[in-house]
């Protein structure tokens, strides 16, 4: 089976996901996966600096206006029309660069990989089976909800959590086309090293739905309760190598800046050692998606204190330490409880490891993904109307 990806190639969480999935699918199938990619126009440091996750891709550059919204109605219309045309041309370029695949897997994120590019691509003629992973929804499709029925042109749709599946169904996507496949991770050998400090993952946009202010306030609560034993808070994410000014400012204002260690964006091979030496991982997300960090934490047996949002219940199963959204006092209490109780940490860690081995390992994810490909190919191979014809013939035989 010849497989092609259309996916962000840069050192973002999406580039890391595509690279890991590609390697796992290749190992499981024994066939090379083609990767078609372009600049996405998001403006993030990894994209503007052309920091590639992989250079083993068929790559092209194409201009793309940002999502800036002018106050002038005619400028908005002109900019919108220009942006739509360029995204249509980008979709055609993606299609033209494909190397006769049996299956094409489009990873939807934003901008050059967002809904306008995706929907234009789905409307183009194709003999290949088309699979879409929806990582995130964008403003274009939420402002025009009727356009989301275009997803039904895909042969299969993959999402990472039930929350996203439910949202797509509300937007008019056929439920039978949607498959939940979790965000994968590598499961390392157990580490017996010393653990210290607490860890927070800030994603791409650290102040957008990640609960950073709740984390900082929780640290301030701990400082007030036990000033001589405040844990170090380490922060990493996919927001570039520079410490975000708004984050540093907020830490100063709340009075915990001296206890914050900004690691910012780290190479992928440094993430597992980081999680293995941390006492607790904090993911008090109110939106966005936290599957990457949750999966790594589970594989490293690092307890996760988190909300029931952002795909966290799907990825952690019964092993999450749950808190309410925006509840700094509750978060602080859970941190203290876990830091003080090594036996509890080990019990939670064992449950997390089992979850990772059974549901999150990249080998498991690759097998599930290949099964979606095969099922979608079989359904596509059935001529339109043949299922109804077969049912009528079976009824006639019975009669």
Residue pairs with C-beta under 8 A, 6 or more apart in sequence:
1 29
1 31
1 102
1 103
1 373
1 374
1 377
2 31
2 34
2 99
2 100
2 101
2 102
2 103
3 25
3 29
3 31
3 33
3 34
3 101
3 102
3 103
3 104
3 105
3 373
4 33
4 34
4 35
4 36
4 98
4 99
4 101
4 103
4 104
4 105
4 128
5 18
5 21
5 22
5 33
5 34
5 35
5 36
5 104
5 105
5 106
5 107
6 36
6 37
6 94
6 104
6 105
6 106
6 107
6 113
6 121
7 14
7 15
7 18
7 35
7 36
7 37
7 105
7 106
7 107
7 113
8 14
8 15
8 18
8 37
8 40
8 53
8 107
8 109
8 113
9 15
9 18
9 35
9 37
9 52
9 53
9 54
9 55
9 57
9 59
10 40
10 44
10 46
10 47
10 50
10 51
10 52
10 53
11 46
11 51
11 52
11 53
11 238
11 265
12 44
12 46
12 47
12 53
12 204
12 238
13 203
13 204
13 238
13 292
14 107
14 109
14 113
14 135
15 46
15 52
15 53
15 54
16 53
16 238
16 268
16 292
17 107
17 135
17 183
17 184
17 292
18 35
18 53
18 54
18 107
19 53
19 54
20 184
20 186
20 362
21 184
21 362
21 365
21 366
21 369
22 33
22 35
22 54
23 362
24 184
24 362
24 363
24 365
24 366
25 33
25 366
25 369
25 370
26 32
26 33
27 363
27 366
28 363
28 366
28 367
28 370
29 366
29 370
34 58
34 98
34 99
34 101
35 54
35 56
35 57
35 58
36 57
36 58
36 94
36 97
36 98
37 57
37 58
37 59
37 60
38 59
38 60
38 61
38 62
38 90
38 93
38 94
38 112
39 47
39 50
39 61
39 62
39 64
39 112
40 47
40 64
40 109
40 110
40 111
40 112
40 113
41 47
41 64
41 65
41 66
41 111
41 112
42 110
42 111
42 112
43 66
44 204
44 238
44 239
44 240
45 51
45 239
45 240
45 241
45 242
46 238
46 240
46 265
58 97
58 99
60 93
60 97
62 86
62 89
62 90
62 93
62 112
63 86
64 83
64 86
64 87
64 90
64 111
64 112
65 79
65 82
65 83
65 86
66 111
67 83
67 111
67 139
68 79
69 76
70 76
70 79
83 116
84 116
87 112
87 114
87 116
87 117
87 120
88 116
88 117
88 120
90 112
90 117
90 120
91 117
91 118
91 120
91 121
91 124
92 120
92 124
94 106
94 117
94 121
95 121
95 124
95 126
98 104
98 128
101 128
102 128
102 129
102 377
103 128
103 129
103 130
103 131
103 373
103 376
103 377
104 126
104 128
104 129
104 130
104 131
105 131
105 132
105 133
105 369
105 373
106 113
106 118
106 121
106 130
106 131
106 132
106 133
107 113
107 133
107 135
108 114
108 115
108 118
108 132
108 133
108 134
108 135
108 136
109 135
109 136
110 136
110 138
111 117
111 138
114 138
114 140
114 141
115 137
115 138
115 140
115 141
115 147
115 148
116 140
118 132
118 150
119 141
119 147
119 150
122 130
122 132
122 150
122 151
122 153
122 154
123 150
123 153
129 155
129 156
129 373
129 376
129 377
129 380
130 153
130 154
130 155
131 154
131 155
131 156
131 157
131 158
131 372
131 373
131 376
132 151
132 154
132 156
132 157
132 158
133 157
133 158
133 159
133 160
133 181
134 151
134 157
134 158
134 159
134 164
134 168
135 160
135 289
136 288
136 289
137 167
140 147
141 147
141 148
141 171
145 171
145 172
146 172
148 168
148 171
148 172
148 173
149 171
149 172
149 173
151 157
151 168
151 171
151 172
151 173
151 177
152 172
152 173
152 174
152 177
154 177
155 177
155 376
155 377
155 379
155 380
156 177
156 179
156 372
156 373
156 375
156 376
157 168
157 173
157 177
157 178
157 179
158 178
158 179
158 180
158 181
158 369
158 372
159 165
159 168
159 178
159 179
159 180
159 181
160 180
160 181
160 182
160 183
160 289
160 291
160 311
160 314
160 315
161 180
161 182
161 289
161 291
161 310
161 311
161 313
161 314
161 315
162 180
162 313
162 314
163 309
163 310
163 311
163 314
164 311
165 175
165 178
165 180
168 178
169 175
169 178
179 368
179 372
180 314
181 365
181 368
181 369
181 372
182 291
182 295
182 311
182 314
182 315
182 359
182 360
182 365
183 289
183 291
183 292
183 294
183 295
183 311
183 315
183 360
183 365
184 295
184 360
184 361
184 362
184 364
184 365
184 366
185 292
185 295
185 296
185 298
185 299
185 356
185 360
185 361
185 362
186 272
186 299
186 361
186 362
187 299
187 353
187 356
187 357
187 360
187 361
188 272
188 276
188 299
188 300
190 301
190 353
191 273
191 276
191 277
191 300
193 276
193 277
194 277
195 276
195 277
195 278
195 279
195 302
196 231
196 232
196 277
196 278
196 279
197 231
197 232
197 233
197 234
197 261
197 277
197 278
197 279
198 231
198 232
198 233
198 234
198 278
198 279
198 280
198 281
198 282
198 335
198 339
199 233
199 234
199 235
199 236
199 274
199 275
199 278
199 280
199 281
199 282
199 297
199 302
200 210
200 212
200 215
200 233
200 234
200 235
200 236
200 281
200 282
200 283
201 210
201 235
201 236
201 237
201 281
201 283
201 290
201 292
201 293
202 210
202 212
202 235
202 236
202 237
202 239
202 244
202 247
203 210
203 237
203 238
203 239
203 288
203 289
203 290
204 237
204 238
204 239
205 239
205 288
206 212
206 235
206 237
206 239
206 244
206 246
206 247
207 244
207 246
207 247
208 287
208 288
209 285
209 286
209 287
209 288
209 310
210 284
210 285
210 286
210 288
211 282
211 283
211 284
211 285
211 286
211 307
211 325
211 326
212 247
212 250
213 250
213 254
214 284
214 325
214 326
214 327
214 328
214 331
215 233
215 282
215 284
215 331
216 250
216 251
216 254
216 256
216 260
217 254
217 328
218 282
218 328
218 329
218 331
218 332
218 335
219 230
219 231
219 233
219 254
219 256
219 259
219 260
219 332
220 254
220 255
220 256
220 328
221 328
221 329
221 332
222 230
222 231
222 332
222 335
222 336
223 230
223 255
223 256
223 259
225 332
225 336
226 336
230 256
230 259
231 259
231 279
231 335
231 339
232 259
232 260
232 261
233 256
233 259
233 260
233 261
234 261
234 263
234 274
234 278
235 247
235 260
235 261
235 262
235 263
235 264
236 263
236 264
236 265
236 266
236 271
236 274
237 264
237 265
238 265
239 264
239 265
240 264
240 265
241 264
241 265
242 264
243 262
243 264
247 262
248 257
248 262
251 257
251 260
263 274
266 274
271 296
272 296
272 299
272 300
275 281
275 296
275 297
275 299
275 300
275 302
276 300
276 301
276 302
278 300
278 302
279 302
279 303
279 338
279 339
279 345
280 302
280 303
280 304
280 305
280 335
280 338
280 339
280 345
281 293
281 294
281 297
281 302
281 303
281 304
281 305
282 304
282 305
282 306
282 331
282 335
283 290
283 293
283 294
283 304
283 305
283 306
283 307
283 310
283 312
284 305
284 306
284 307
284 323
284 325
284 326
284 327
284 331
285 306
285 307
285 309
285 310
285 312
286 307
286 309
286 310
286 325
286 326
287 309
287 310
288 310
289 310
289 311
290 306
290 309
290 310
290 311
290 312
290 315
291 310
291 311
291 312
291 314
291 315
294 304
294 306
294 311
294 312
294 315
294 316
295 315
295 356
295 360
297 303
297 304
297 352
298 304
298 315
298 316
298 319
298 352
298 353
298 355
298 356
298 360
299 352
299 353
299 356
299 360
299 361
301 346
301 349
301 350
301 352
301 353
302 349
302 352
303 321
303 338
303 344
303 345
303 348
303 349
303 352
304 312
304 316
304 319
304 320
304 321
304 352
305 321
305 323
305 331
305 334
305 335
305 338
306 312
306 316
306 320
306 321
306 322
306 323
307 322
307 323
307 324
307 325
308 320
308 322
309 325
312 320
313 320
315 355
315 359
315 360
316 352
316 355
317 351
317 355
317 359
318 351
319 348
319 351
319 352
319 354
319 355
321 334
321 338
321 348
323 330
323 331
323 334
324 330
337 344
338 344
338 345
338 348
358 364
